[in-house]
Amino acid sequence: MTLSNPMSPRNWSMSSVALATTVVTTAVAATLLMTSVASASDGGDDACSMTISSNDQMQFDKSELSVPASCETVSLTLEHAGTMDKTVMGHNWVLAGTDDYEEIAKAGMQAGLDNQYLPPDDERILAATDVIGGGESTTIEFSTDALEGRDLTFFCSFPGHYSMMKGSFTVTGS
């Protein structure tokens, strides 16, 4: 008498294969859901904290950011996922009124890297990180006081980047 191995694929019926596929698919879906939930809550469930990433292709990974008006301050982390040095492909994150951001970026080109490519003491700049290079990150905190309802743009002020690396920032209603 020969005993067949029930674990051998030759002995699997179509219903066994379908059941195994369903179990694996369900396990993968559950893992993906748990990963998604973990990613969404990295740094806690704090809606007042956010992370934005940049890269060597002059891109932010987000074109829209928003926080609820209940946030008195925002903690923003800028990450540079690229490899290039900040003197070659540096990035920062700057927040200003939409009507002002282009003028600020153009003036920043003249200010140079020592000034983070921002005009010194410009009151139109609402928040700004330092310029960082590949593999680096930086975090800032800024107040949302008087930002609700304003038309705001975030951008990178590194020379030539502001036209591609920009997005909208919104403080949503109470």
Sequence and secondary structure as in RCSB ss.txt:
>XXXX:A:sequence
MTLSNPMSPRNWSMSSVALATTVVTTAVAATLLMTSVASASDGGDDACSMTISSNDQMQFDKSELSVPASCETVS
LTLEHAGTMDKTVMGHNWVLAGTDDYEEIAKAGMQAGLDNQYLPPDDERILAATDVIGGGESTTIEFSTDALEGR
DLTFFCSFPGHYSMMKGSFTVTGS
>XXXX:A:secstr
     TTSGGG  HHHHHHHHHHHHHHHHHHHHHHHHHHHTTT S TTEEEEEE TTS BS SEEEEETT SEEE
EEEEE S S HHHH B  EEEETTTHHHHHHHHHHH GGGTTS TT TTEEEE   B TT EEEEEEE TTTTT 
 EEEE  STTTTTTSEEEEEEE  
